């Protein structure tokens, strides 16, 4: 592995770890606001990556995925943190709490992505920006591009209604009681369905318009 690729991997991991930490801290903070202090007492309402990093999901799998992808081999860039423990029985207004706690991680990632975009546009308007979506020349450029794309990708990916992703909890809240057997089946096989979708390329198809939107935002006004 060359020095340049190692540098890209280091920046990628820094952004990924922060994105995952913010995501999980968002869940923990929102659950605490609705009356459940389970994650709060475990020290999960923090951006400290030590509280959220999973050795396999946050480090090993992303590193392997990055290296394979850099060699042109198909392996989705996946990553996850330690699941945030919540106790729904302690929530006030349980249906609303289920939706808000589920969406909190996604909102955290979108806030970070928005901040990254604001910085990029500021650098563009000041005339010092020297990178595009497909041509990185400086570490700060790569850092900002990863911050924008990775956090948007995490937010969109987690909206999918397949357990254990956040979108499945939102779906559960709004499903009628008659659809409960369907959701239980989805809970049982959701991860397998998700992996099949990734392997068959459906996720890439879904993300294509998202990347086009990001590319448009990066060039508009320049």
Order of alpha helices (4+ residues) and beta strands (2+ residues): alpha-alpha-alpha-alpha-alpha-alpha-alpha-alpha
